[in-house]
Amino acid sequence: MTTTTSRLLNLLSLLQMRRDWPGALLAERLDISHRTVRRDVDRLREMGYSIRATMGPDGGYRLDAGSELPPLLFDDEQVVALAVALQAATVSGVGIGEAAIRALTTVRQVLPARLRHRLDALEFTAIPARRDDATREAVSADVLITISTAVRARSVLRFDYAGSRPGEKDQATAPRRAEPHHLVTSGGRWYLIAWDLDRDDWRSFRVDRITPRSPMGSRFAARQVPGGDIGIYVSARFRGSSGSVSTRWPCTGKVVLHRPASDVLPFAGDGVVEDLGPDRCSLEAGSWSWIALAASLNRFDTDIDVVHPPDLVEAFARLAIRNARTAA
């Protein structure tokens, strides 16, 4: 027997899923009578939700936008999703970071203890997305909370790690052991930054490939990531820097593209574009290698003049030889 509060929450969740709900279908989904559906709809209206009755042979209900913000009800998964969205909003670039922190604080204050503990267990660092981030992999909220709990408890994490190559995800491998230090999200992907006990070095693991094992291992003393700043360290790793913690790309060059700046700017990523006239512009950009930089500049499909350095000129020459060999 469900309580009135949980029944109202289920009813509200259903109304938010689709535009129109026949009354008979709502009663069936909630396993209650038509009369109880009507009473629960009236209760939600009293709470401030604008619910309109629809006419017709399948008369039912529709949740409309109201003039005021009504009380909000969340289930467990929605609380986790809200926490992730609000914390990640601090690096969204749209100037809502402070408001997001206030909203997260407000939500936490009114949560019951059970959900507050679940929310507090999830801690992570949000990193601005790389320009090449395009794909997003689904990650279980339970996995995120398990990893975050291990980070907070400073407990060794034992986990299975699926490979990235075809067929590797189904191959059985020995469990990995690592000291988890930071949970990071960037561009829709999640990463665990940890000290790999088997390789005696720092490693970043894709969370969507992690399957935690239980129980957790022994406690460990906290280490400091190279440079001391997790944001700078992860950004440097994304740019291909293995030892340095500089946020600059290892290979940076400047070229003149025979295209107007308006054509180049939308696709320049973190590069710097300078307008040189109606049909030319300069672009200063970087990548993890000179060959990769030369290849990425060819995406603009135009003539290219290298300004500096000579390494980029050599990369274009090597790339031309490879492409000619491929074409042959």
C-alpha positions in Angstrom: 0.0 0.0 0.0 1.6 3.2 -1.1 1.5 6.4 1.0 -0.4 9.5 -0.3 2.9 11.3 -0.7 4.6 8.6 -2.8 1.4 8.2 -4.9 1.3 12.0 -5.6 5.0 11.8 -6.6 4.3 8.9 -9.0 1.3 10.8 -10.4 3.3 13.9 -11.0 6.2 12.0 -12.6 3.7 10.4 -15.1 2.1 13.8 -15.9 5.6 15.2 -16.7 6.4 12.3 -19.1 3.8 13.1 -21.7 1.4 15.8 -22.8 -2.0 14.1 -22.3 -2.9 11.2 -20.0 -6.3 9.5 -20.2 -7.8 9.1 -16.7 -8.3 5.4 -17.1 -4.6 4.9 -18.1 -3.4 6.9 -15.1 -5.6 4.7 -12.8 -4.2 1.6 -14.4 -0.6 2.7 -14.1 -0.9 3.8 -10.5 -3.2 0.8 -9.6 -5.8 3.0 -8.0 -9.4 3.9 -8.7 -10.6 6.7 -11.0 -12.0 8.5 -8.0 -8.5 8.4 -6.3 -7.0 9.8 -9.4 -9.4 12.8 -9.3 -8.7 13.4 -5.6 -4.9 13.3 -6.1 -5.2 15.7 -9.1 -7.1 18.1 -6.9 -4.3 17.8 -4.2 -1.7 18.7 -6.8 -3.7 21.6 -7.9 -3.9 22.8 -4.3 -0.1 22.6 -4.2 0.1 25.0 -7.1 0.4 22.6 -10.1 -1.7 23.7 -13.1 -3.4 20.5 -14.2 -6.2 20.8 -16.8 -8.9 18.2 -17.5 -9.1 17.2 -21.1 -12.4 16.4 -22.8 -13.3 13.6 -25.2 -14.0 9.9 -25.0 -10.6 9.3 -23.3 -10.9 12.4 -21.1 -8.0 12.8 -18.8 -5.4 15.3 -17.6 -2.7 17.6 -18.9 0.1 19.3 -16.8 0.4 22.9 -18.0 2.7 25.7 -17.0 1.5 27.8 -14.1 1.9 31.4 -13.1 4.0 30.5 -10.0 6.6 27.9 -9.2 4.9 25.1 -7.2 6.6 22.9 -4.7 9.0 20.4 -6.5 9.0 16.7 -5.8 12.0 14.5 -6.8 12.6 10.8 -6.7 16.1 9.4 -5.8 17.4 9.3 -9.4 16.1 12.8 -10.1 18.0 14.1 -7.0 21.3 12.6 -8.3 20.6 14.1 -11.8 19.9 17.5 -10.3 23.1 17.5 -8.3 25.1 16.5 -11.3 23.5 19.2 -13.5 23.9 22.0 -10.9 27.5 21.2 -10.1 28.4 20.9 -13.8 26.8 24.2 -14.5 29.7 26.0 -12.7 31.7 25.5 -15.9 28.9 25.9 -18.4 30.2 29.3 -19.5 26.8 31.0 -19.4 27.4 32.9 -16.1 25.1 30.8 -13.8 27.8 29.2 -11.6 26.9 31.2 -8.5 23.2 30.7 -9.0 23.7 26.9 -9.5 25.6 26.7 -6.2 22.8 28.6 -4.4 20.2 26.3 -6.0 22.1 23.2 -5.0 22.4 24.5 -1.4 18.6 25.2 -1.3 17.7 21.8 -2.6 20.0 20.1 -0.1 18.5 21.9 2.9 14.9 20.6 2.2 15.9 17.0 1.4 15.1 14.2 3.9 18.2 12.6 5.5 18.1 9.6 3.2 18.4 11.6 0.0 20.8 14.2 1.6 23.3 11.4 2.3 22.9 10.2 -1.3 23.5 13.7 -2.6 26.5 14.3 -0.2 28.1 11.1 -1.4 28.5 12.5 -4.9 31.5 14.8 -5.3 33.2 15.5 -8.6 35.1 18.2 -10.5 33.6 19.7 -13.7 36.2 20.5 -16.4 35.3 22.7 -19.5 34.7 20.4 -22.5 37.4 19.8 -25.0 36.7 20.9 -28.5 36.8 17.3 -29.8 34.3 15.9 -27.2 31.4 14.7 -29.2 30.2 11.4 -27.8 28.5 10.8 -24.5 28.4 7.4 -22.7 25.7 6.5 -20.2 27.0 6.1 -16.6 25.1 4.5 -13.8 24.3 6.9 -10.9 25.1 4.0 -8.5 28.6 3.6 -10.0 29.2 7.4 -9.7 28.2 7.3 -6.0 30.3 4.2 -5.3 33.4 5.8 -6.8 32.7 9.1 -5.1 32.3 7.3 -1.7 35.6 5.6 -2.2 37.2 8.9 -3.0 35.8 10.5 0.2 36.7 7.4 2.3 40.2 7.2 0.8 39.6 3.5 0.2 41.3 1.4 -2.5 38.9 0.8 -5.3 38.8 -2.7 -6.9 37.1 -2.7 -10.3 36.8 -4.5 -13.7 37.8 -2.2 -16.6 36.4 -2.9 -20.0 38.6 -2.4 -23.1 37.9 0.2 -25.8 38.6 -2.0 -28.8 36.0 -4.2 -30.4 35.5 -7.4 -28.4 37.6 -6.2 -25.5 34.5 -5.3 -23.4 33.5 -8.9 -23.2 37.0 -10.2 -22.3 37.6 -11.3 -18.7 40.6 -9.5 -17.2 42.1 -9.3 -13.7 40.5 -6.7 -11.5 42.3 -3.3 -11.3 43.4 -1.8 -8.0 43.7 2.0 -7.7 43.6 4.8 -5.1 40.7 7.0 -6.3 41.5 10.7 -5.9 39.1 12.7 -8.1 35.9 12.1 -10.1 35.8 14.4 -13.1 33.3 15.2 -15.8 34.0 16.9 -19.1 32.0 17.2 -22.3 29.4 14.6 -21.2 32.0 12.0 -20.1 33.1 10.9 -16.7 36.7 10.1 -15.6 38.3 8.7 -12.5 41.7 10.1 -11.7 43.5 7.6 -9.6 46.9 6.2 -8.6 47.1 2.8 -10.3 48.7 0.5 -7.8 49.6 -2.1 -10.4 51.4 0.4 -12.7 52.7 2.7 -9.9 51.6 5.8 -11.7 48.7 8.3 -12.2 46.0 7.1 -14.6 42.6 8.4 -15.9 39.8 5.8 -16.3 36.6 6.2 -18.3 33.8 5.6 -15.7 31.5 4.1 -18.3 34.0 1.2 -18.5 34.3 0.7 -14.8 32.4 -2.0 -12.9 33.2 -1.7 -9.2 33.9 -4.7 -7.1 33.1 -5.1 -3.4 34.2 -4.9 -0.8 36.5 -1.9 -1.0 40.2 -2.2 -0.2 42.3 -0.8 2.6 42.5 2.9 3.3 45.4 5.0 1.8 47.1 8.3 2.4 46.1 11.1 0.1 48.4 12.0 -2.7 48.6 15.2 -4.6 48.1 15.2 -8.4 51.1 16.7 -10.3 50.9 20.4 -10.0 48.4 20.3 -7.2 45.4 21.4 -9.3 43.1 18.7 -10.6 41.5 21.0 -13.3 44.9 22.0 -14.7 46.2 18.5 -14.5 43.3 16.9 -16.3 43.2 19.7 -19.0 46.9 19.0 -19.6 46.3 15.3 -20.0 43.5 16.0 -22.4 46.0 18.0 -24.5 48.5 15.2 -24.6 50.9 16.4 -21.9 52.2 13.5 -19.9 54.7 15.2 -17.6 53.8 18.9 -17.8 50.7 20.4 -16.2 50.6 23.3 -18.7 47.1 23.9 -20.1 48.6 24.8 -23.5 48.7 22.2 -26.3 52.2 20.6 -26.7 52.2 21.7 -30.3 51.0 25.2 -31.2 51.3 27.0 -34.6 49.9 29.8 -36.6 48.7 29.8 -40.2 46.9 32.0 -42.7 43.7 30.4 -44.1 42.3 31.6 -47.5 38.8 31.9 -46.1 37.0 34.7 -44.4 37.1 34.7 -40.6 33.3 34.2 -40.4 33.7 30.8 -42.0 36.5 29.7 -39.7 35.4 31.1 -36.3 32.5 28.6 -35.7 34.9 25.7 -36.1 38.1 27.1 -34.5 37.5 25.5 -31.0 40.0 27.1 -28.6 42.0 28.6 -31.5 42.5 32.3 -32.0 41.1 33.8 -35.2 42.2 37.2 -36.7 40.4 38.8 -39.6 42.8 39.7 -42.4 40.3 40.8 -45.0 37.3 39.5 -47.0 38.9 36.2 -48.0 41.7 35.6 -45.5 42.2 35.1 -41.8 44.9 33.8 -39.4 44.4 31.0 -37.0 46.6 30.1 -34.0 45.7 26.6 -32.8 47.2 23.7 -31.1 47.1 19.9 -30.9 48.8 16.9 -29.2 51.3 16.5 -32.2 52.4 18.4 -35.3 50.9 15.8 -37.6 47.6 16.0 -35.8 47.6 19.8 -36.0 48.3 19.8 -39.7 45.6 17.3 -40.3 43.1 19.3 -38.3 43.8 22.5 -40.3 43.0 20.7 -43.5 39.4 20.5 -42.4 38.9 24.1 -43.5 39.3 22.9 -47.1 41.3 25.8 -48.4 44.9 26.9 -49.2 47.1 27.3 -46.1 50.2 29.4 -45.5 52.2 28.5 -42.4 53.4 31.5 -40.4 55.3 29.5 -37.7 56.9 27.2 -36.7 59.0 25.2 -39.1 57.9 22.0 -37.4 54.4 22.6 -38.8 55.7 23.0 -42.3 57.5 19.7 -41.9 54.3 18.1 -40.6 52.4 19.2 -43.7 55.2 17.6 -45.9 55.1 14.3 -44.1 51.3 14.3 -44.2 51.3 14.9 -47.9 53.7 11.9 -48.5 51.4 9.7 -46.4 48.3 10.9 -48.2 49.9 10.3 -51.6 50.8 6.8 -50.5 47.3 6.2 -49.4 45.8 7.5 -52.7 48.2 5.3 -54.7 
